[in-house]
Amino acid sequence: MIYFHHDSSGGRFEHCHGETEIGAAGVGIHLGCRIGNISDIRAGEVFVFEGRELWPLDVFFVGAPCHPYSLLRQNGLIDDADFTPYFFMSKDKRDQALSASRPFLLEESQRIIRESLHGGANFIYYHHGETTDGFRSGDNKTYKRQMGVIKKNCTRSGECGVAFGEVTDMNAGEVLVFEGHELWPLEVTFAGRPCGPYALLRQNGRMEDADWTPYFFTSKHMRDEVFNAIRRYLS
């Protein structure tokens, strides 16, 4: 992968042999920038350089233009400087990186929650997947399955250490008002699995909210019942 690195001297292109550094945590981590600094991510048009195809993941960092990118394009479009490129050697790898990074955009999370509410969902949760993460809406069957996942992954007294993905803490979070809808979160901490989009949704500047993975209920009564019933599974 070839990417543009922003630094105090203005930035430069660099390369790395692995193409897995852009993962579910979002491209912001690779540049040492906070995820909140990213306002857009897109799959750019293929760039042919000396006969080789380079497939760019274009990332918009607020206040950090990339003028060398517009020069490389040689198409007269100065707007290309708005984006910072991450060049992949294959389209598949670029598309995988895009899929992994998109859930960490505030607009993407808001879109999914909005569509879920308009569809009548009364349960919306954040899914930690093997390849892609993101918010999802659920029905009663999904709700029961997700609560089962939480119970299964609760830590138990006497175990040595905490395994990746185990539940280490749980909380009845403060209500989140989203476009007039009250969402009551059951907040769960999964070891080694932060949820950056939750911190962005809160829009309060507290990045520590990313320690929690939210399970939103449209009813406070239902959230409280679930919380009281399931927290006893914690060691």
PyMOL commands that set and color helices and strands:
alter all, ss='L'
color gray80, all
select helices_A, chain A and resi 27-30+35-37+67-73+78-82+91-104+106-118+140-152+196-202+207-211+220-233
alter helices_A, ss='H'
color red, helices_A
select strands_A, chain A and resi 2-5+12-15+38-43+47-49+52-61+84-88+123-127+134-137+167-172+176-178+181-190+213-217
alter strands_A, ss='S'
color yellow, strands_A
deselect
rebuild
show_as cartoon
